[in-house]
């Protein structure tokens, strides 16, 4: 597994644990964006793309994204949902930035619960 992908999985696990258990997010999680920025800007990483990996996803997938995300476009979530081979949906949150789980936590939890109920 690519190091960035592994970091993302760990990060998402920390977020999910925090949402459902009210446990504070660890300090290392706050430093993770700086590590990602260094990776994204590394010339050796310029051609990296998840498209082929996404085409291999066959399980239900919910891609959450804020319409005011300062780090990425809503097209990222739409592309993820479009390329995945399983049942997938891109949920775009209005008036929301990069962190829907922090900015609209009740809505995120509700959407995840709804998603799981129909999978």
C-alpha positions in Angstrom: 0.0 0.0 0.0 1.3 3.4 -0.9 2.5 5.4 2.2 0.1 8.3 1.5 -2.8 5.8 1.1 -1.9 4.1 4.4 -1.7 7.5 6.1 -5.1 8.4 4.8 -6.6 5.1 6.1 -5.1 5.8 9.5 -6.3 9.3 9.4 -9.9 8.3 8.5 -9.8 5.7 11.3 -8.8 8.4 13.8 -11.6 10.7 12.5 -14.2 7.9 12.7 -13.1 6.9 16.1 -13.3 10.5 17.2 -16.8 11.0 15.8 -18.3 8.0 17.4 -16.5 7.8 20.7 -15.9 11.5 21.4 -12.2 10.7 21.8 -9.9 13.7 20.9 -8.0 13.4 17.6 -4.3 12.6 18.3 -1.6 15.2 17.9 0.0 13.3 15.1 -3.2 13.7 13.1 -2.8 17.5 13.2 0.7 17.2 11.8 -0.3 14.9 8.9 -1.3 17.7 6.4 2.2 19.0 6.4 3.5 15.5 5.5 0.9 15.3 2.8 1.9 18.7 1.4 5.6 17.7 1.2 4.5 14.5 -0.6 2.2 16.3 -3.1 4.9 18.8 -4.0 7.6 16.1 -4.5 8.3 15.9 -8.3 8.5 12.1 -8.0 4.9 12.0 -6.9 3.6 14.2 -9.8 2.3 11.3 -11.9 0.6 9.5 -9.0 -3.1 8.8 -9.7 -5.7 6.7 -7.9 -7.9 6.0 -11.0 -6.8 2.4 -11.5 -7.1 1.7 -7.8 -10.6 3.2 -7.8 -11.7 1.0 -10.7 -10.9 -1.9 -8.5 -13.2 -0.8 -5.7 -16.3 -3.1 -5.7 -17.8 -2.4 -2.4 -20.3 0.4 -1.6 -18.6 3.7 -1.4 -19.6 7.1 0.0 -17.4 10.1 -1.0 -18.0 13.1 1.2 -16.8 16.6 0.2 -17.5 20.2 1.1 -18.3 22.6 -1.7 -16.0 25.2 -0.2 -13.1 22.9 0.4 -10.0 25.0 0.2 -7.7 22.1 -0.7 -9.7 20.2 -3.4 -12.5 20.4 -5.8 -15.9 18.7 -5.6 -14.8 17.0 -8.8 -12.5 14.8 -6.6 -15.5 13.2 -4.8 -17.5 13.0 -8.0 -14.5 11.2 -9.8 -14.1 8.8 -6.9 -17.8 7.9 -7.0 -17.8 7.6 -10.8 -14.7 5.4 -11.1 -15.6 3.0 -8.3 -17.2 -0.2 -9.6 -19.5 -0.8 -6.6 -22.6 1.2 -5.7 -21.2 4.6 -5.0 -22.4 8.1 -4.2 -20.7 11.5 -3.9 -22.3 13.6 -1.2 -21.4 17.3 -1.6 -22.0 19.4 1.5 -23.1 23.0 0.9 -21.4 25.8 2.8 -18.8 23.3 4.0 -15.0 23.4 3.7 -12.4 20.7 3.9 -13.6 18.9 7.0 -17.3 18.0 6.8 -16.9 15.7 9.9 -15.9 18.8 11.9 -18.0 21.4 10.3 -21.3 19.5 10.0 -20.8 16.4 12.2 -24.5 15.6 12.8 -25.1 15.7 9.1 -22.1 13.5 8.4 -23.1 10.9 11.0 -26.7 10.9 9.7 -25.5 10.5 6.1 -23.2 7.6 7.0 -26.0 5.9 9.0 -28.4 6.3 6.0 -25.7 5.0 3.6 -25.1 1.9 5.8 -28.8 1.2 6.1 -29.2 0.9 2.3 -25.9 -1.0 1.6 
